[in-house]
């Protein structure tokens, strides 16, 4: 069976269109399922700006369906993975809106910090959404939500989710490593880990402040000492000190 999105009988008006070449501005005709086209005037090959690769973030047959993806689209495929991970996290936690909200806010801070600190946003956001994914099993098996039990149970669950979504092996390994020690920094941690750690720390401190506020000066001193990235520290100051 052919994917309906690529079957011409389902195409609507606008499925064939023209785009200006980014090099010479000559009009280049695209079909909606072309991944790239070569400009007949200057020879420059560029990516179809209108193609939707959302399905490629999780479909195991994506490359057979739309051909070998160029590097620009492979990067986009990794980036789209974060949206699928967010959905799976919400499915896993079901109606536990407190934990869904916590993970979503950590991911939001992680994205903000990651854009300034560098690193791989696909890894960062996948780890941010899944960092506490072991908490349910920790409660079941150990009767506790302590960090060490979350870190013990989380990687296997995170791995099963990422395998289901067709994530690359390298990404799965790094995300699971972050999930497995997200409360306990190591000397050789990656920029990706540091971003997730700081994002989680901001949210945890914010939650504690709402329950049992700390003196402003003490909080300011704490922020100066415990964050791993400059942007994490600055974001904490904005969120917690206003």
Buried (B, 14 or more C-beta within 10 A) or exposed (E): EEBEBBEEEEBEEEEEBEBEBEEEEEEBEBBBBBBBBEBEEEEBEBBBEEBEBEBBBBBEEBEEBBEEBBEEBBBBBBBBBBBBBBBBBBEBBEEEEEBBEBBBBBBBBBBBBBEBBEBBBBBBBBBBBBBBBBBBBBBEEBEEBEBEBBBBBBBBBBBBBBEEBBBBEEBBBBBBBBBBBBBEBEEEBBBBBBBBBBBBBBBEBBEEBEEEEBEEEEBBEBBEEBBBBEBBBBBBBEBBEE
